[in-house]
């Protein structure tokens, strides 16, 4: 059963402690090592769409924005799962965490050669990452500065 969105979720997130200046993560099948020191921090994650007033860039540093989509018939999470928009739907955060843990465990014990091949495939075309990143940043910068984007931002501000 899919429930209505909750206003907030309390959880714990593990952050690097301030004294942990260098963090490296080493991973191999069956073992991992982090050089950083983490500590649990309680956090409350709130559903911004339920806020009493809209978020603004000037006041909050971000805003909620509408985004056009070709999906014309949003029903519910289960419908989206059945139609391939979501890979899996969980009833609550604990169920989602459990599912992610199972996935991580399955990946950790997967065939190392298969995992290596998958990574190679996913990263194909990024062999020259530094130059690729710079080239893509140039394209993004040009698009952000275009008349079309400036007009779209202006329309958004007038809402």
C-alpha positions, 0 to 999 in steps of 0.5 A: 500500500502506498501512503501519502507523503509525510511532512518530515522524516527523521533519520541519521546521516553519517558525515565526516567529522571536521578533523577528518581532512583527507578521506580515501575509500578503497574497495575490493570484493569482500573488503573496504577501507575508509581513511576518514572518520565518520560520525552519526548526525541526526537530521530531519528531512522535510517535504519542501512541497508542503511548506507554508510559503514558497522557497526563493533563491534570495531567501533560501538559496534554492527554489522548487521549480516546475519541469516539463515532461513528456509523461502526461498521465501521472497516477501514483508510484505503483503505476510508475513502477508498473510502467518502468518509470520507477525501478522499484517502489518502497512503502517507507524509508526503512523498506527503501533502506533495506532494498538498497542494502540488499542491492549493495550486498548483491553488487558486492559479491557479484562476479568481479570480471562482470562488474569491471566490464559494466564499469568499463561500459558505463564509463565508455567515452570518458577516457579523457575526462578532464578535457571532456569535462571542460568541453561539456562545461563550455557547452553548458555555459553557452546554453545557460547564457543563451537568449532562450535560457535568459527568457525562461529564467525571466518567465520563471521569476515572474510567476 
